[in-house]
């Protein structure tokens, strides 16, 4: 079944930044803005942490319903509907007073708009995969991840600023929800993807989607992409623990909020965009590994630096910059691997797998901190990253020694 798709005209990658803003903004609103508002109204940290975990649940399992985007409606209609619903539900959430008595309603709305944002992102994945030239997969991956990371950092930071400086807590959520809705305007510069995998019978369409996913896993490029997603290269797990370990650097709450919010978001966006350009000028999996080694080096340098607030801000910003490069490489490798066709399902198959090393590396980092302190956390992360790169090169070399007849051709 052919999967080739040549864009009718070159799509500027800034469109992909806009398309992925709702995914980042909806996450940033929950973990930054809403978390702050709830804490100011006496809601416990444990309850806020549970809310954040609930918001991530749909993001973890979205590959299960990704075939709906590939087999029903049009991709543009999926994006439009999900952007409207995501934005409207965020506005509705903002209208509820952020108190412990309303926590159940807030949790319910957060889960639902997190769910709708997955459809939004999956439609964006498909639009991007079909609208990107092969030689620009890196730039597309970089700009899309800039929208994701930047939307989370800037969206959460802007929402927090509005919550602190504008009367009426609902305004922050309403403003962010409106941006999610307006992001649908980027679709007008993109064409509807060709759906060659769709058949007259719906079951046949699902079978075609499954076949495309299986073809990826049976190709050497797909196998290596799957493997590189499973190991902790450039996952940036330490950033999940900055708030917990900031005291080791005597960093204030404002400093932590700065690097985890707007400043970190801007720096990560810059890293994503620059990293995407680099990925288009060299082998993308090699770039992924090199960026992972750079992240390991940043962790080692932070471990060796003095324990001051200035060093905390400087090295967490450096870490955020390299994370941007790593996320751009992730996007580039996935786009290069999946081709066109049922892009929403194939993209999220690999993206879902990539969440595994983030989860287990965070646990390993925490173990390193409990055993050897802050330096232990950073050294353990760096060691795991270097070992993962070495393991990838060993597996890649072995895969190359297997004859080409053992592998299927990768999707184009």
SVG drawing of the C-alpha trace seen along z (x, -y; Angstrom):
<svg xmlns="http://www.w3.org/2000/svg" viewBox="-18 -43 51 55">
<polyline fill="none" stroke="black" stroke-width="0.4" points="0.0,0.0 1.6,-3.3 2.3,-5.8 4.1,-8.5 2.7,-12.0 4.3,-15.0 3.0,-18.4 1.3,-20.5 3.4,-23.5 6.0,-23.9 4.5,-24.5 6.4,-26.8 7.3,-24.9 6.0,-27.8 2.6,-26.4 3.5,-23.3 4.4,-25.3 0.9,-26.8 -0.8,-23.5 0.9,-22.0 0.2,-24.9 -3.0,-23.4 -1.2,-20.3 1.4,-22.3 -0.9,-25.0 -3.5,-22.6 -0.7,-20.8 0.9,-24.1 -2.4,-25.4 -2.9,-22.3 0.6,-21.9 1.4,-25.6 -1.6,-27.9 -4.3,-25.7 -1.8,-24.2 -1.0,-27.6 -4.6,-28.7 -5.6,-25.6 -2.6,-25.9 -3.5,-29.5 -7.0,-28.2 -5.7,-25.6 -5.8,-22.5 -3.1,-20.0 0.0,-19.3 -1.1,-15.6 -4.4,-16.6 -2.7,-18.9 -0.3,-16.1 -3.2,-13.7 -4.8,-16.3 -1.5,-16.5 -1.4,-12.7 -5.0,-12.5 -4.2,-15.0 -1.4,-12.9 -3.4,-9.7 -5.0,-10.3 -1.6,-11.3 -0.2,-8.0 -2.8,-5.8 -3.7,-7.9 -2.4,-5.4 -5.4,-3.3 -7.8,-5.8 -5.4,-7.2 -6.9,-5.0 -10.2,-7.0 -8.4,-10.1 -6.9,-8.0 -10.1,-6.3 -13.1,-8.7 -14.0,-12.3 -11.3,-14.4 -8.1,-15.3 -8.9,-19.0 -12.3,-18.5 -10.7,-16.5 -8.4,-19.3 -11.1,-22.0 -13.5,-20.1 -10.8,-19.1 -9.4,-22.7 -12.9,-24.1 -13.7,-21.6 -10.4,-21.8 -10.5,-25.6 -14.1,-25.6 -13.5,-23.1 -10.5,-25.1 -12.7,-28.2 -15.4,-26.2 -12.7,-25.0 -11.6,-28.5 -15.1,-29.6 -15.2,-27.2 -13.8,-28.6 -10.5,-26.7 -11.4,-25.4 -11.3,-21.9 -15.1,-21.7 -15.0,-22.0 -12.0,-19.7 -14.1,-16.8 -15.6,-19.0 -12.2,-20.4 -10.7,-17.0 -13.4,-15.8 -13.0,-18.7 -9.2,-18.4 -9.4,-14.8 -11.8,-15.5 -9.9,-18.5 -6.7,-16.5 -8.4,-13.7 -9.6,-16.1 -6.2,-17.7 -4.9,-14.2 -7.2,-14.2 -5.9,-17.7 -2.3,-16.6 -3.0,-13.5 -4.6,-15.5 -1.6,-17.9 0.7,-14.9 -1.1,-13.8 -1.2,-17.3 2.6,-17.7 3.6,-14.3 1.8,-14.8 2.8,-18.4 6.5,-18.0 9.2,-17.4 11.6,-14.6 14.5,-16.9 12.7,-19.1 11.6,-16.5 14.1,-17.8 12.8,-21.4 9.2,-20.2 10.0,-18.1 11.8,-21.0 9.1,-23.6 6.3,-21.2 8.2,-20.4 8.7,-24.1 5.0,-24.5 4.6,-21.6 7.4,-22.6 6.9,-26.4 3.2,-26.1 3.6,-24.3 6.2,-26.7 4.9,-30.0 1.2,-29.0 1.6,-28.0 3.7,-31.0 1.4,-33.5 -1.6,-31.9 0.2,-32.2 1.0,-35.9 -2.6,-36.7 -3.8,-34.9 -1.5,-37.0 -2.0,-40.4 -5.5,-40.4 -8.6,-40.4 -10.7,-37.3 -9.0,-33.9 -11.1,-32.8 -9.3,-35.2 -6.1,-33.2 -7.9,-30.0 -10.2,-31.8 -7.3,-33.5 -5.4,-30.2 -8.5,-28.4 -9.1,-31.1 -5.5,-30.7 -6.2,-26.9 -9.3,-27.7 -7.5,-30.3 -4.7,-27.8 -7.1,-26.1 -6.5,-29.1 -3.1,-27.5 -5.0,-24.8 -6.0,-27.1 -2.4,-27.0 -2.3,-23.2 -4.1,-20.8 -6.2,-17.8 -3.9,-14.7 -4.5,-11.9 -6.1,-8.9 -5.1,-6.0 -5.3,-3.6 -9.1,-4.2 -11.3,-1.5 -15.0,-1.2 -15.5,1.0 -14.4,-0.5 -12.9,2.8 -10.7,2.9 -9.5,-0.6 -8.5,0.5 -6.7,3.5 -4.7,1.2 -3.7,-1.0 -2.5,2.0 -0.6,3.3 1.2,-0.1 2.2,0.0 3.5,3.6 5.5,2.6 7.3,0.0 8.2,2.5 9.5,5.0 11.8,2.4 15.3,1.8 14.7,-1.9 11.5,-1.3 13.2,1.2 16.0,-1.2 13.6,-4.0 11.6,-1.8 14.7,-0.8 16.0,-4.3 12.7,-5.4 12.9,-2.6 16.3,-3.6 17.0,-6.8 18.7,-9.0 18.0,-12.7 14.8,-12.1 15.5,-14.9 14.2,-13.1 16.1,-15.4 13.9,-18.4 11.0,-16.5 12.9,-16.8 14.2,-20.4 11.5,-21.6 12.4,-18.7 16.2,-19.3 16.3,-23.1 17.1,-23.4 20.4,-21.7 21.4,-24.8 19.7,-27.2 17.3,-28.2 14.2,-30.2 10.7,-29.3 10.8,-32.3 13.9,-30.9 12.4,-27.5 9.2,-29.0 11.3,-31.0 13.3,-28.1 10.3,-25.7 8.0,-28.3 8.4,-31.1 12.2,-31.3 12.6,-27.6 9.9,-27.5 11.6,-30.2 15.0,-28.5 13.6,-25.1 11.8,-26.5 15.1,-28.0 16.7,-24.6 14.0,-22.8 14.2,-25.1 18.0,-25.1 18.1,-21.3 15.6,-20.7 17.9,-22.6 20.9,-20.4 18.8,-17.2 18.2,-18.1 22.0,-18.3 23.1,-14.9 21.8,-11.5 18.9,-12.1 19.4,-9.1 23.1,-10.1 21.9,-13.6 19.6,-12.1 22.6,-10.3 24.9,-13.3 22.2,-15.5 21.8,-12.8 25.5,-12.9 25.4,-16.7 22.6,-16.4 24.7,-13.9 27.6,-16.4 25.3,-19.2 24.3,-17.0 27.9,-16.4 28.8,-20.0 25.9,-20.9 27.1,-18.3 30.6,-19.8 29.4,-23.5 29.1,-25.3 25.8,-24.9 24.4,-28.4 21.2,-29.8 23.0,-31.4 24.5,-28.0 21.1,-26.4 19.5,-28.9 22.4,-28.8 22.6,-25.0 18.9,-24.3 18.6,-26.8 21.5,-25.0 19.7,-21.7 16.4,-23.2 18.3,-24.3 19.7,-20.8 16.3,-19.3 15.0,-21.4 17.6,-19.8 16.7,-16.3 13.0,-16.9 13.7,-18.2 15.6,-15.0 12.8,-12.9 10.3,-14.6 12.7,-14.3 13.3,-10.6 9.6,-9.8 8.6,-11.8 11.4,-10.2 10.3,-6.7 6.5,-6.9 6.3,-8.4 2.7,-9.4 -0.3,-7.1 -2.0,-6.5 0.4,-9.1 -1.6,-9.8 -1.5,-6.2 2.1,-5.6 3.4,-8.8 1.7,-8.1 2.8,-4.5 6.4,-5.7 5.6,-8.7 3.8,-6.5 6.7,-4.2 9.0,-7.1 7.2,-7.9 8.6,-4.7 12.3,-5.8 11.1,-9.2 9.2,-7.4 11.8,-4.8 14.7,-7.3 12.9,-9.6 12.7,-6.8 16.4,-6.0 17.3,-9.6 15.4,-9.8 17.2,-6.6 20.5,-8.3 19.6,-11.4 18.5,-9.3 21.7,-7.4 24.3,-10.0 22.5,-13.4 22.1,-15.9 25.4,-15.0 24.3,-11.4 21.1,-12.2 23.1,-14.0 25.9,-11.5 23.4,-8.6 21.4,-10.3 24.6,-11.1 25.9,-7.5 22.6,-6.1 22.5,-8.4 26.1,-7.5 25.4,-3.8 22.2,-4.1 24.0,-5.7 26.7,-3.0 24.0,-0.3 22.2,-1.9 25.4,-1.9 25.9,1.8 22.4,2.7 22.6,0.5 25.8,2.2 24.2,5.6 21.2,4.6 23.4,3.5 25.1,6.9 21.7,8.6 21.1,8.9 18.6,6.5 16.3,9.3 15.5,9.7 14.0,6.2 11.1,4.7 11.5,1.3 10.8,-1.6 7.7,-3.7 8.4,-6.7"/>
</svg>
